[in-house]
Amino acid sequence: MTPPLIHLQNVDVRFNRHRIRSKRVWDHLVSRVGRSEAQSVFALRDISLNIASGERLGIIGRNGSGKSTLLRVIAGVIVPERGTVAVAEARTLAPLIELGIGFHPELSGRENCYLGGSLLGITRKEMDAQIEDIIAFSELRDFIDEPVKSYSSGMYARLAFALATCKHPDILLLDEVLSVGDQFFVKKSLARMQRLMGEGTTVVIVSHNLDLLVTQCSRLIWLERGVLQADGPSPEVAAAYRQSGVTGSPMDYRHRLHADG
Amino acid sequence: MIAMHASQSLPRGDTRETTVAPRPNAHFRQFAVQYVLSQLKVRYRLAWLGRLWNLLEPLLYLVVLSVVFSVLNDSSVRDFAVYLFAGLVPWRYLERSIMGCIDSIADGGWLLRRIAAPAYILPLTAWLLASADFIFGLIALTLVLLLLENAWTIHLLSLIPAIFLLGILGLGVGTIFAVLNVFARDIKPLVQMTLILLFFSSPVLIKRSAIPIDSHLAQLFDWHPLTPVVGLFQSAIYLHAWPAARDWILVTIFASASVLLGWLLLSKLRHRFYYYL
């Protein structure tokens, strides 16, 4: 049996509210005394998941359900408090694409392409050959030499997507990136994404656009308050998720399904 | 088939292991080079004078401080200028390394919140930028030495290992404060104040010969952490002598300990940065 490309086992991520707020030496000294478990909240709880090579996985859930956190755990940006995360070695993991791929706000779009490209293993020479394609794809020719801090969220996302997909990555993580672009760009991005998937890229997408996920992903997982509620073929999980919004809380729905046998 | 998951709790304190495919180090080296180049560009983008200013600034410092402190040190301006520059150039490198590094991780959310990049890359690039500035300081120092007779002695060779140790020290101390500054942002003004106190109480500005041997100030100089550091440079440039063994040993210990502690803090606390950036 082929081992999964991405493997998560009993992953817990907990945010300590006090830690996040404290920014002064004094806060740290005081927090030694008053820290309690009640100040922390689970962003992910006991998540176990396997993602096979070439799979197209969508993640759904309400705001604050832990979707983006899960993506960050896979990207290695967040180290879980407990559990195992393993991504097969010798794989190129494109940086997490959300609003900015790791763009330096003071640098221009062009400079950020060279900078971000270096993290993808693209040399200066290779980027010289790729940059025109990136500019054309992102449709930012008039702004490419402006600092990215002046970009709109859509412009950020376009450049981030164009850069991350210019060299064939093994794993592509997309966080709502297709929600901020206009319809033309979304269409173009989907076409490129499908081409990459045809070439074997594994894609994990977080989105509130259920229709998009159902059409683009073969499998969906549904998170609710950091807990994995459902995992299965896209149409079925999407239907269950939709129904949860109509009939009550997801917990009620889960219990009902179990009761139904 | 759809699998509905019931939550199940496992005992706390279980294993924690993250094996995300590491990017090859070559990528990060390339990134570090690109980042330094782009930072230099940002710095000088709107100020062509910037590059010239890097050269003029230490010279301006030299002129002003030489005139003021030569009086206090009861020394000729020319003599004091050499003494001053011998301590000022390394001090400014150390100070710029530390203050350059201190914000590097705290301001690095744009990178560390999106990519599993090794955090050392940020203080390292800040330190490289400080090192680029230091080169201008060295050029200014060379210009001053060119104006002097008998300045070029064999003892200047000891500057090579001295600069190496100073660089390591700056990187180490800078990394330590860069990590601490992530968790407590008021570390920066505290460090800034400490550096000012260290500078004005150090042998950079005050010559040992200008103070009574048994005075408190002389005792302070003996224990001052900057004494061995600037001593390496003052011996070679001003005294035309080989630096004392004690200075070498102390600076080597300071540099090794700081870089080791910085590395230890980075590797132990890297996983917590996300929550504070």
HADDOCK unambig.tbl for C-alpha pairs under 7 A between the chains (distance, minus, plus):
assign (segid A and resid 20 and name CA) (segid B and resid 275 and name CA) 5.69 0.50 0.50
assign (segid A and resid 20 and name CA) (segid B and resid 276 and name CA) 5.65 0.50 0.50
assign (segid A and resid 23 and name CA) (segid B and resid 183 and name CA) 5.87 0.50 0.50
assign (segid A and resid 23 and name CA) (segid B and resid 184 and name CA) 4.50 0.50 0.50
assign (segid A and resid 23 and name CA) (segid B and resid 185 and name CA) 5.47 0.50 0.50
assign (segid A and resid 24 and name CA) (segid B and resid 184 and name CA) 4.25 0.50 0.50
assign (segid A and resid 24 and name CA) (segid B and resid 185 and name CA) 5.68 0.50 0.50
assign (segid A and resid 24 and name CA) (segid B and resid 186 and name CA) 5.56 0.50 0.50
assign (segid A and resid 25 and name CA) (segid B and resid 184 and name CA) 5.10 0.50 0.50
assign (segid A and resid 25 and name CA) (segid B and resid 186 and name CA) 6.63 0.50 0.50
assign (segid A and resid 46 and name CA) (segid B and resid 9 and name CA) 6.91 0.50 0.50
assign (segid A and resid 75 and name CA) (segid B and resid 115 and name CA) 6.86 0.50 0.50
assign (segid A and resid 75 and name CA) (segid B and resid 116 and name CA) 6.58 0.50 0.50
assign (segid A and resid 76 and name CA) (segid B and resid 20 and name CA) 5.72 0.50 0.50
assign (segid A and resid 76 and name CA) (segid B and resid 116 and name CA) 5.12 0.50 0.50
assign (segid A and resid 77 and name CA) (segid B and resid 112 and name CA) 6.89 0.50 0.50
assign (segid A and resid 77 and name CA) (segid B and resid 113 and name CA) 6.08 0.50 0.50
assign (segid A and resid 77 and name CA) (segid B and resid 114 and name CA) 6.26 0.50 0.50
assign (segid A and resid 77 and name CA) (segid B and resid 115 and name CA) 5.79 0.50 0.50
assign (segid A and resid 77 and name CA) (segid B and resid 116 and name CA) 4.75 0.50 0.50
assign (segid A and resid 78 and name CA) (segid B and resid 271 and name CA) 6.76 0.50 0.50
assign (segid A and resid 78 and name CA) (segid B and resid 274 and name CA) 6.61 0.50 0.50
assign (segid A and resid 79 and name CA) (segid B and resid 18 and name CA) 6.77 0.50 0.50
assign (segid A and resid 79 and name CA) (segid B and resid 271 and name CA) 5.66 0.50 0.50
assign (segid A and resid 81 and name CA) (segid B and resid 16 and name CA) 6.60 0.50 0.50
assign (segid A and resid 82 and name CA) (segid B and resid 14 and name CA) 6.08 0.50 0.50
assign (segid A and resid 82 and name CA) (segid B and resid 15 and name CA) 5.98 0.50 0.50
assign (segid A and resid 82 and name CA) (segid B and resid 16 and name CA) 4.68 0.50 0.50
assign (segid A and resid 83 and name CA) (segid B and resid 14 and name CA) 6.86 0.50 0.50
assign (segid A and resid 83 and name CA) (segid B and resid 15 and name CA) 5.65 0.50 0.50
assign (segid A and resid 83 and name CA) (segid B and resid 16 and name CA) 4.75 0.50 0.50
assign (segid A and resid 83 and name CA) (segid B and resid 17 and name CA) 6.41 0.50 0.50
assign (segid A and resid 84 and name CA) (segid B and resid 16 and name CA) 5.60 0.50 0.50
assign (segid A and resid 84 and name CA) (segid B and resid 17 and name CA) 4.69 0.50 0.50
assign (segid A and resid 84 and name CA) (segid B and resid 18 and name CA) 5.71 0.50 0.50
assign (segid A and resid 85 and name CA) (segid B and resid 17 and name CA) 6.27 0.50 0.50
assign (segid A and resid 85 and name CA) (segid B and resid 18 and name CA) 4.66 0.50 0.50
assign (segid A and resid 85 and name CA) (segid B and resid 19 and name CA) 5.93 0.50 0.50
assign (segid A and resid 86 and name CA) (segid B and resid 18 and name CA) 5.91 0.50 0.50
assign (segid A and resid 86 and name CA) (segid B and resid 19 and name CA) 4.54 0.50 0.50
assign (segid A and resid 86 and name CA) (segid B and resid 20 and name CA) 5.63 0.50 0.50
assign (segid A and resid 87 and name CA) (segid B and resid 19 and name CA) 6.06 0.50 0.50
assign (segid A and resid 87 and name CA) (segid B and resid 20 and name CA) 4.82 0.50 0.50
assign (segid A and resid 87 and name CA) (segid B and resid 21 and name CA) 5.55 0.50 0.50
assign (segid A and resid 88 and name CA) (segid B and resid 21 and name CA) 6.09 0.50 0.50
assign (segid A and resid 89 and name CA) (segid B and resid 21 and name CA) 4.63 0.50 0.50
assign (segid A and resid 90 and name CA) (segid B and resid 21 and name CA) 6.26 0.50 0.50
assign (segid A and resid 91 and name CA) (segid B and resid 21 and name CA) 6.09 0.50 0.50
assign (segid A and resid 95 and name CA) (segid B and resid 114 and name CA) 6.44 0.50 0.50
assign (segid A and resid 95 and name CA) (segid B and resid 115 and name CA) 5.38 0.50 0.50
assign (segid A and resid 96 and name CA) (segid B and resid 114 and name CA) 5.57 0.50 0.50
assign (segid A and resid 96 and name CA) (segid B and resid 115 and name CA) 6.53 0.50 0.50
assign (segid A and resid 101 and name CA) (segid B and resid 114 and name CA) 6.66 0.50 0.50
assign (segid A and resid 102 and name CA) (segid B and resid 110 and name CA) 5.10 0.50 0.50
assign (segid A and resid 102 and name CA) (segid B and resid 111 and name CA) 4.60 0.50 0.50
assign (segid A and resid 102 and name CA) (segid B and resid 114 and name CA) 5.84 0.50 0.50
assign (segid A and resid 102 and name CA) (segid B and resid 115 and name CA) 6.98 0.50 0.50
assign (segid A and resid 103 and name CA) (segid B and resid 110 and name CA) 6.30 0.50 0.50
assign (segid A and resid 104 and name CA) (segid B and resid 110 and name CA) 6.43 0.50 0.50
assign (segid A and resid 115 and name CA) (segid B and resid 31 and name CA) 6.11 0.50 0.50
assign (segid A and resid 115 and name CA) (segid B and resid 34 and name CA) 5.74 0.50 0.50
assign (segid A and resid 115 and name CA) (segid B and resid 35 and name CA) 6.44 0.50 0.50
assign (segid A and resid 118 and name CA) (segid B and resid 27 and name CA) 5.76 0.50 0.50
assign (segid A and resid 118 and name CA) (segid B and resid 30 and name CA) 5.85 0.50 0.50
assign (segid A and resid 118 and name CA) (segid B and resid 31 and name CA) 5.14 0.50 0.50
assign (segid A and resid 119 and name CA) (segid B and resid 27 and name CA) 5.29 0.50 0.50
assign (segid A and resid 119 and name CA) (segid B and resid 28 and name CA) 6.37 0.50 0.50
assign (segid A and resid 119 and name CA) (segid B and resid 31 and name CA) 6.07 0.50 0.50
assign (segid A and resid 121 and name CA) (segid B and resid 27 and name CA) 5.28 0.50 0.50
assign (segid A and resid 227 and name CA) (segid B and resid 7 and name CA) 6.77 0.50 0.50
assign (segid A and resid 228 and name CA) (segid B and resid 5 and name CA) 6.03 0.50 0.50
assign (segid A and resid 229 and name CA) (segid B and resid 4 and name CA) 5.66 0.50 0.50
assign (segid A and resid 229 and name CA) (segid B and resid 5 and name CA) 5.08 0.50 0.50
assign (segid A and resid 230 and name CA) (segid B and resid 2 and name CA) 6.73 0.50 0.50
assign (segid A and resid 230 and name CA) (segid B and resid 3 and name CA) 5.49 0.50 0.50
assign (segid A and resid 230 and name CA) (segid B and resid 4 and name CA) 4.36 0.50 0.50
assign (segid A and resid 230 and name CA) (segid B and resid 5 and name CA) 5.71 0.50 0.50
assign (segid A and resid 231 and name CA) (segid B and resid 2 and name CA) 5.80 0.50 0.50
assign (segid A and resid 231 and name CA) (segid B and resid 3 and name CA) 5.16 0.50 0.50
assign (segid A and resid 231 and name CA) (segid B and resid 4 and name CA) 6.52 0.50 0.50
assign (segid A and resid 232 and name CA) (segid B and resid 1 and name CA) 5.90 0.50 0.50
assign (segid A and resid 232 and name CA) (segid B and resid 2 and name CA) 4.22 0.50 0.50
assign (segid A and resid 232 and name CA) (segid B and resid 3 and name CA) 5.93 0.50 0.50
assign (segid A and resid 233 and name CA) (segid B and resid 1 and name CA) 6.68 0.50 0.50
assign (segid A and resid 233 and name CA) (segid B and resid 2 and name CA) 6.42 0.50 0.50
assign (segid A and resid 236 and name CA) (segid B and resid 2 and name CA) 6.56 0.50 0.50
assign (segid A and resid 237 and name CA) (segid B and resid 2 and name CA) 6.63 0.50 0.50
assign (segid A and resid 254 and name CA) (segid B and resid 4 and name CA) 6.75 0.50 0.50
